[in-house]
Amino acid sequence: MKRDLKKLSSERYDVIVVGAGIYGAAVAWDAALRGLKTAVIDRGDFGGATSANSLKTIHGGLRYLQQLDFARMRESIRERMILMHIAPHLVHPLPVLMPTYSYKLKSRPALFAAMLVNDIIGFDRNRLPDPQKRIPAGRTVSARKLREMIPGYDKYNLNGGALWFDCQCTNTERLLLAYIISAVERGADAANYVEATGLIREGGRVDGVQVRDLRSGERFAIRGQLVFNECGPWVDRILADITGAAPKQRFLHSTALNLVINRPLAAPYALGLSGPFRHRFADGSTHEGFRILFFSPWRGRTIIGTDHRPYQGDTDWFKPSEAAIGGFLADINRAYPAAAIRREEVSFFNGGFLPMTGLHPRTGEVQLLRHYRIHDHAAEDGVDGLISVIGVKYTTARDVAARTLDFAGKKTGKTLPASKTDTERLCGGDIDRFEDFIDRWSKEPPAGLNARVMRHLAVQYGSALPAVTRYGETGREWLEVLPGSDEVIRAQVLHAVREEMAQTLADVVLRRTDLGSAGDPGDPALRETAAIMARELQWPESRIGEEIDLVRVLYEPA
């Protein structure tokens, strides 16, 4: 995958995707797979903004039972199964446990009934032939068993627990990258760090985008028949010049904060625990209630989320504050007192944006947008050739992409092939039985790789693994782990630069590898990684220090 800006400026495309978060990446993959000439750009790195903030959970939609939204449950269960099929190395079943109490909707019978309905709606959830991808039926457990499963947890009226299965994506950044790489393999052109600065207008329609390469400063145009605005929290920014008037706000911002804790709390179980929530209104009055917090085991650590707050500041400069982290951590400890999490155990924090509809008038809680939106600006603003998409859920991005392309086909009068992204596997996904795949590589690893490193590589790259291990043929040192890591090898850095368009140290540390996605990897690891990149990208010595400083800032709150 090469960054070819000359080609972007000289070709004419059927589809231009602006914004390479999970929704933009999925649209680019679907468009390329249907044979459309596709370009995809992002002003940062692929998946470097909102899509990087994730609990890593692939939801089957059990929570939609509260709204009796069976259609959405069905959609989520289907998408969960599809993701296990198209990215079997990255998406795996995850047991989820929620305590039950002796009252109403939180009682053991009520949760058992919910799980029964969930299993009925997901009657075909186990169609995949791989036994490792099986989603067992939900069940309840006794209070005594629950206390064994959640160390130290005990609340008034506790009478048991509900256990069901969802899925977890081991590395959401690599899943998103797999969409981009797969699109490029099918003929798409992709480039990161290319900012859309404006729309190209030809009469009453959009004919492309004006862009600026943020690495060189060069400005040029990318022309095409249809532009997809997939900019997430910045979706309104690109719309500012379509009518010459202030555009209607289509993305109402709320922040989403997740914390990474450097120890496991209840592994292998994810937990849904009720915790206190307090909101202070503008008039000084307060509301105190409860919300569900999610504790997810991940790489020997725990991800906890999510704290949602309204936001009206500059979206370019948002970063979680120390006060926000401390306040959320206090709420977490009230939900699970026995965990007694200290501030120094927070190894990383993720903050991003989600679209909301407003605040609950009685409780002050953020009301998130429930359904995705596809905006046709020919109908809404009288400007043809532009479609904006606002997504709400990582799990269903593939399905929304398919619906977006179907809509675009009808709009343009083109007869497009049906979407095949529900069956066509992503780069690295050519695996029929995951455990057999792991066993095969573990028994015959390339010389110098131990079982732990081998499993890590197999999970990250799947069937594309040989593209990384082959660097060992040019020198055994490429198969050695980086300082401070017991999993990430030097070859991954080289591969990220040569084949995955990594441009900055943060691209490698946070999104191409797992080196720093759970916390600061330490100065030796950063210096070694930067040195490899410097040799490949011909950085001056001063650039190495600058890149390291930029990464270090990411681990510091505002």
Secondary structure, DSSP 8 states (H G I E B T S, - for coil): ----HHHHHH-EEEEEEE--SHHHHHHHHHHHHTT--EEEE-SSSTT-SGGG----EE---GGGGGGT-HHHHHHHHHHHHHHHHHSTTTEEEEEEEEEEESSGGGBHHHHHHHHHHHHHHTTTTT-SS-GGG-----EEEEHHHHHHHSTT---TTEEEEEEEEEEEES-HHHHHHHHHHHHHHTT-EEESSEEEEEEEEETTEEEEEEEEETTT--EEEEEEEEEEE--GGGTTGGGTTSSSS-------EEEEEEEEESS-SSTT-EEEEEEEEEEE-TTS-EEEEEEEEEEEEETTEEEEEEEEEE--S-TTS----HHHHHHHHHHHHHHSGGG---GGGEEEEEEEEEEEEEE-TTT--EEE--S-EEEEHHHHHS-BSEEEEE---STTHHHHHHHHHHHHHHHHT-------TTTS--TT---S-HHHHHHHHHHS--TT--HHHHHHHHHHHGGGTHHHHGGGGT-GGGGSB-TT-SS-BHHHHHHHHHHS---SHHIIIIIISSSSTTS---HHHHHHHHHHHHHHHT--HHHHHHHHHHHHHTTS--
